[in-house]
Amino acid sequence: MNTIQNYEEFQTIINQDLMILIAKTKTCAVCKPLTDKLLQFMNKYDSIPVYQVYLEDVLIFQGQHLVFTVPTILVFSNGQEILRESRFIDFSKIERLFDIYLSQ
């Protein structure tokens, strides 16, 4: 998993066909186990890049993408947000989206 260090870096990678990103903070107790679960889940989709962003390191990200709670998982396709899951993550919803997208 790659860590986004600044907003300019995010803007260069957002235009990929499909990508998933987890927004979190360094003090979030739920974020670490959820990140581990996300990485395990993404083993099935090794062609889709996974990124993380720490909101305290990239302050502008929170405002630009309206992240009000952590953890938040965002899925982007060609620069557009196509799915957002916050706090209670429904991995089956992400799986259905990926399966539909990858079957096209």
Phi, psi and omega in degrees: 000133179267144177257129178279125185267334180205166186291329178296321176298317178300317181295334179280335182261347187293339185274016176290161179304315181204136177207156178234143184222138174248124177263129184208175175239162182286341182259000182286121181287333182275336188295319182297307179296326179290324176298317177299317179295320178298315180297320177295317178299319184285350174302330179287337183237062186291348178276350182260120180290144181242132180231158172229150175224130174269121186296331179286342177270328181235076187302324184294334182301317182302316180285319182292331184242014174051052177267106184257347180216155177236151356282150174232129177254129179240136175246129181241145173226119179051044175086357181247137175287126180245348177202143178221129175231128181234143175062287178261101189272127177263093183293335178292328177293317177295318179299315178299317179299312180297317181297319177294314183296316184284342179277351181283000000 
